[in-house]
Every structure is written in structure tokens, then in C-alpha cells.
């Protein structure tokens, strides 16, 4: 099987799995004739697709694809094989499922680290009442009024877009459209439509906060998912012919890389002082944020990053009851029951149940890799490598293990 046929078969495999699990393909901007052909096929059997994924991995070894493409496709095919096996009814332990999907091993976090985070939060939120009550009061003051949500999102998007364009070239006609939605298990979602266009849905049910909104917009748009899709469509797909990058499949190493980058998007685009920067942007739409305090609270709560992953392990690995998972989330994240049950909804969703790992381990891995850079390289330049290269989690982990600080860059 030559390289072009192998890549085409990989794309077809992803599209066929999407027929069995709608929503598995997050975006596809490749050959429309291939999609039509797959849609016209008889409904595939998942066991057959699992076998196909295994065969393609074996074919990959002898192909003439360059090493980075082989590494990327091998990682993706491993994940797709696991998905197909699960759809065929094969029981896969949760930690093994996560490893196959994302190339990481997950373990429970440390309650001592969570207690330390609470102690730090206690210092930055002085006053009477319990810590949960003080945090609730802080979040109430931080809330974005529903009538201001759309204006705030657009103001932040415009300001971030200006910043990102200074660091990273983007197509002139790229555009992001925003819509406010309800009744979703997530807070925001990027629908990449191809031709440098995205539609970003913002879930109004969650009650967004001024201090969190810039993170969400950076995550979904600039310099997060939209920016990554645009640059890969121009560079990897358009200039270098990596057609495999024209499909984005949920529950693959591709997702951990993308979510890790997006989670750190605001810090890459703005950096320290993002709170004050956000304060100035939101002032123009009539919102008052204490930016320095927002930054202090975020720094204090950073130690709670693994709580949601622990909740996933409780639910799917240790078979804890939903009520026990809700109580765990409420205890450590200091959130009301309504918010904890929204988190549980995401964790329990069949498609998304393992996905929390992409945020937790993705942010850890990408954050550590971004810090491993030579003095001559800026954080933005380091981040650009991730946007432009077919990186996989194991490659970043290898760099961290070996202390590798420099990689050749062939960006768009």
C-alpha cells in the first residue's frame, strides 16, 4: 500500500467510525468525494474497522512516509482501533482506554496538593465565612450578566485576534462566528468548517465569569483551536501535503495535543498580566473585573487541575456512584451542586467520558514542554511549533525525558 492510499484509508476509517458513533469526527475538510463514498457504503461493523486499523498500522511500518507522519498516524490508528473495539462490545479498562486514546497514563491526584491549593485560596480570599462561601461570593461578583455575554465574547475575541496576528500569520479571510447555546455538556465548542472559518458555540447554561471568559475565547479561537486549524490547513495540508491533518477525530492523541495547547492559549497570547489586560478589554463593554485578583485566584486554584480527572477515575475505574462523584467534585472544587452535576454530565457522556484527560494531562505536558526552550526562543515561538507540526504526546514526553530544547520548525 503506497503512502497516498494509506492516508486515504486512514481518513476513510475515521469517517466510517463516525457513522457508528456520530460526533466522533470533530471536523473533516478533506476530499468531499471520499466522504460521499463512505456515506453511501453499507453500515460497517466495528470489529471489521478494528481489524482495518490494525492492518493499517502494520502497513505504516514499511511505507515511505517521513518519520513524523508515521508517528502521528501510528498514534491515531492505535486510538481508532480502541474505539472500534469498544464499539464492537469489547470491554476495555478505563485506564487502558485513556492510554490508547491519548498516549498518557493517568493516576489519582494528591489530596495533599488539593489541601494546599485550598490554603492558598484561603489567603487570597480573606474574610468571614467558609472558603466555599467566600469563593461563591467572589464568583458571584465575577459573573457576566447574560445580556452582556455576547458583547464580552466578541470584545475578547477581537482583542485576542489582534494579539495573535502580531505573533502568528493567519489567512486574511479567516473568521470566527460565535453563537450562544444552551443544554450542552461543555462550556464552549469550536466547529471548524474549513476554508479558515469556525463557528464557536458558548454554553450560556454555565453562568460564565469575567475571569474565565478570556480563557474560553483563547481556547476556542485565538490562539487555540481555530488558529491551529487555520495554520495546519495552510501549512501541513496545503503546502506539505499531509492530508491526514484534514480530519480531526475525538478521543485520539491529536485531541490531547490540541486541548493542551488551547488550555494554555491565553498565557501564550497575553502571558503574565492577563488579568489586567482582560480588565481593560471588558471595561469597554461596561464590565468591571478586578484583574489582579482574578490572576491571584487562578494561581491558587491551579493546584486543583487534576480533580476532574480523579472524578473520571472514580466513576469509570472504581465504579463510584454518581452522588459520590458529585460530592467529591463539590468538596475539592468548592462548586455548587448544579455545577458539579454539569461536570458529571460531561464525565458520564459515552463519547466524552475519557476526554477530561486531554485538558488535565494535555495542559501539564504542553506546559512543561513550552518551558523547555532555549533562551533565544520566546514562548510564542515555542507555541508556534505546536500549531504547525504533527506532534504527538509521546514525542513531547520523550523531549522532556531527554531534555531536548530545540526542534526544527517547518511552519506555514
N, C-alpha and C positions, 0 to 999 in steps of 0.2 A: 504494500500500500504506500503510494507516494505521499509526500508531505501535504499537498493540497487536498488529497482525498481524505487523509487522516483528520485534518482540521474540519473539513466539511462533515465528516461523520461525527465528530465531537459536537458540532453545532446542532446536527440533527438529533443526537442523543438528548441534549438539553431540551430541545423543542418537544421531543416525544415524551419526556418525563413531565413536562408542563401540561400535557394533555391529561396525564394521570393525576397530577397534583397542581391544579390551576393556581397561578401566582408564584410558582417556583421560579419561572423566568421573570426576573425583575424588568429587564429591558432587552430588546433584540433589534439591532439596527443593520443586520446583515442582509444577505440575498433574500428578497421577498419571495422569489420563486421557490426557494427551499422551504420557507415556512408554509406556503400554499401546498407544496407536495406533502409535507408532513401532516398537515391538517386533513388532506384527502386520503391518507392511509387508514387502514383498519386500526382500531384501537389496539395499541401494543400491550403485551403482557410484561409486567415489571420484571419478572425473572429473566425474560429474554433481554431486557435492557441492561440488567446487571451483568449478564454474560457478555454483552456487547462492550460495556465499559471495561471489563477485564481484558477482553481481546484487544481493544484499542490501546490499553496500557502496554501490552506486550509488543504491539506493532510500533509503539512510540520508541522503544529502545533502539531499533535498527533504522529509524528514519533519519533523514539528513537535516532535520530541524536544528537550529542552533541551540546550545545548552539551556539558555534562559527560557526559551519557548518549550522545550521538553520538560523542564522542571515545572513550569506553570501548568502545562496540560496534564502531567502526571498527578499533580496535586488535585486538580479539578476532577479528573476522572476517578480518583480514589473516592472523593466526596460523592460524586454522582452514582458510583457503584453502591455505596452505602445507602443512599436514598432509594435506589431501585430495590435493593434487598429488603429494606423496611416496607416499602410499598407491596412487596411480594409476601409479606407476612412474617419475615424473619425477625426474631427478637434480637435486638442489639442493646447491650448495656449502655446506659446514658453516657458514661464517661468515654466509652469506646466510640459511640456515635459522635460525640464532640471532637474526639481526636481525628476521626476520619473526615469530618467536615472541615475542621479548622487548623489541623496540624499543631494543636496545643493539648497539654494535659491539664485538667482542672482539678484543684484540690480545695477543700474548705478554707475559708479565710480565718483570721485570728480574732477571737473576741477581745483579746487584749488590745489589738490595734483599733477595734471599734470603740472600746472604752477610752482610749487615748484621744480619738477623734472627738468623742463627746466632751472630754475635759477641755480640749482646745476650743470647741464650740462654746462651752460654758464661759470661757474667758472673753470671747468676742461678742457675746450676747449677755451682758450683765443685767441685773435687775431682779425683781421678785418673781415668784412662781417657779414651776418646774422648768427644766430645759426644754421639754416638749412644748410647754405653753409659750415660753419666750420665742422659740423658733416659729411657732404658729403665728404669733403676733408679728414677727419680722416678715414672714411670708405674706401675711395679710397686707402689710404696708407696701410690700414689693409687688403686689398683684397688678396686672394690666387690666384696666376696665374693658369689658367685652367690646364696647363701642370704639375703643382705641386700638384694638388688636391689629386690625388690618393696616392702619396707618403706621403703627410701630414696626410691623414686619417690613413694610415697603421702605421705611426710612433706614432701617438697619441694613437691608439688602443693598440699597443704593450706596450707602457709605462703605460697606464691605466690598462691593464690586469695584469702587474706585481704588481702594487699597490693593486689592488683588491684582488689578490690571497694571499697577505700577511694578509688581514683582513678577507676574506670570503673564505671558502673552495669551490672549484669548481671541477667538474669532470675532470679527467686528459685529456680526449679526447674531451673536449668542444672546439668548433671552431666557429669563425665568418668570413664569407666571405663578401667582400664589392664589390659593383658594382656602377658605375657612370651612372645615368639615366637622362632623360630629360622629359619635358612635364608632370609633376605631380603637384598636388595641394599642396604638402607638401615638406618640406626641406629634410627630411630623414624618412626612414621607416624600421622597423625590421620585417622580415618574419621569425618567429620561425618555424623550420622544424621538431622539435622533435629530440630525441636522442642527445640532447645538442648541436645542430647545428642551427645557424642563418645565414640568408642572409640579409645584411643591404644595402639598396639602398640609395644613396646620390644624390639628385637632383642638377645637375650642372647648371640648368637654373637660380638659385637664386644668383649666384656670391658669394660664401662663403668667410667669413672673418676669418683671423687667430685667432682673439679673440673669435669667436663664434664656430669655429670648434671643440675645445675640449669639449664644452658643448654638441654638437651634438653627438660626438662619445661616451661620457659618458652616454648620454641619451639613445642611441640605444643599447649600448653594455655593457660597464663596468663602473659603477655598475648598469646600467639601465635595459632595457627590457631583453636583453639576459641573464644577470646574474639572474634576477628574475625568468625567465622561467626555467633556469637550476636548481636553488635551489628548486623551487616548484616541479619540476619533480622528483628530488631526494627525497625530504623530504615529502611534503604534499601528493603527488601522490604515490611515490614509497614506502615510509616507513609507512605512516599513512593511506593510502587507500582513500584519498579524491579525488575520481575520477572526481568530479565536476571541479577540477582545471585543467583538461586536455583539457578544451575548454576555449578560450578567445574570448568574444563577444564584438563587438563595441557597444558603447552607453549603457554602464552598469556601476554601481559603481566600478566594477573591473578596468575599464579604468581610472577613476579619481584617484584611488589609484596608479595605475601603472605610470601614467603620472606625478603625483605629485612627486613620488619617483625619476623618471627619470629626471625631471626638476632640481632636487637638487643633481643629481648624481655626478657632478664634485666637488661640495662643500663637499659632503660626502667622496669622494675618496681622494681629494687633500686638500681642505679647504682653508683658507686664504693663499695668496701667489700663487694661481693657475696661475696668470698671469706670474709671473717669471718662474714658473715650465713649462708652455707652451712655453715660450720664449726659454728655454734651449732645449726642445724636438724638436721644429721646426727648431732650428739652424742647426741641423744635416741634414736637407733636404734643406738647403740653403734659409730659410725664416727668415726674421728679424722682430720680433714683439717687441714693447715696452710693456713689460708685466705689469709693474706697472701702466702705463697709461691705459691699457686695463681694468685693475681691477677698476680703478677710474671711468672710463666711465660707466662700468656695474653698479657700485654702484649708480651712478647718475641717470641712466635710470630705475632703479628698481621701481621707483615710477610710471612708465608708464605701469605696468604689466596689468592693467585692461582695457586698451584702446581697445584691440581687442575684449574683451567681450562686451564692450559698443557698438562696431560696430555691433556685432551679434544681440544685443538687438535692435539697430536702424533698422536693416534690417528685422528682423523676428517678432519683437514685436510691433515696432512703424511704420513699413512699409515704412521706408525711401527709397528714390531712391538710386540705386547703385552709382550714381555720388555723392550724398550727403555723402554716407558712405566712398567713396574714399577720398573725401575732408576732412572728419573727421580724417581718418587714417593719411593722409598727414600732417594735422595740428599738431596733438599731437605726432605722432611717428617720424615726420620730415624725412619721406621717400619719394623717388621719386614716380611719378605716376605709373610707371611699377611695383614697389614693392607693392604699395597699391592695385593695381588690382590683383596681385597674391594672396594677402591676401583675397581679396573679392572673388576670385575663390574658395578658401577653405571654406569661410563662406557660400557661396551660394550652395555648393555641397549638394545634398539631404541626403547623408549618413553622411557627416561631419559637417552639419550646426550648431549643438549644441556642437561640440567637443572642441571648444576653451575653454569652461569652465573647461575641465579636466586639462588644463595647468594652467589657472589662479587660480581657486579655489583649484585645486589639490596642486599646489606649496604653496599656503597660508596655507592650512590645514595641509599638511605634514610638512611644515617648522615649524609651531607653535608647532606641536606635537613632532618633533625632539628636539626642545628647552626645552620641558617639560620633563626633565630627572634628575635622582638623580646625585649628584656629582661623585659618583663612576662609572657611566656609560659613556663611550665615545660616541661621535656622531656616530662612525662606528658601535658600538654595538647596539645603538638605531635603526639605519638604518637597521641592520640585522633583527630585529624583523619584520619590514615591508616586507622584502624579503621573510620571512619564514612563516608568519602567514596569515590566511584567513581574513584579516582586511577589514572593510568597512568604508566609510566616516563617517557615523553616530557614529560609535564606537569611532573614533578619536575625533569627536566633543564632545561626552559625556565625554571623558577623560579630554579634555581642560576645559569644563564647571566645572567638579568636581575637577580639579587639580590633577588628578591621574598621578603619575610619573613612576610607576613601573607596568610591566605586566609580567606574567610568560612566559618564552620562551622555546618552544619545537622545536628548529630548526633542519635542516638537519645535 
